[in-house]
Amino acid sequence: MLHYYVLFQNHTESMAMYQALKKEGLNVRISPTPRELSVCCGVSLLVLGEDVERIRQIADDNQLSYISIESLNNTFDNTRHRYG
């Protein structure tokens, strides 16, 4: 299944984005960053593909930093791909 991850340079950027997206009512999960996508920061946000453009707009409107939003066809493991 195709999953979408927002990638960051650091934990602080990921938490700022997480809070902004939750405030907007989006479905977002804190997740370990898949090594296939990046080794920069161990934390990414797992989001819905249908929300990607809205996430970009929210990030731009709130001057939130992120590296990229990437998709990965992987198996979701509810015990691994979720912190909170």
PyMOL commands that set and color helices and strands:
alter all, ss='L'
color gray80, all
select helices_A, chain A and resi 11-23+49-61
alter helices_A, ss='H'
color red, helices_A
select strands_A, chain A and resi 2-7+28-32+43-47+68-73
alter strands_A, ss='S'
color yellow, strands_A
deselect
rebuild
show_as cartoon
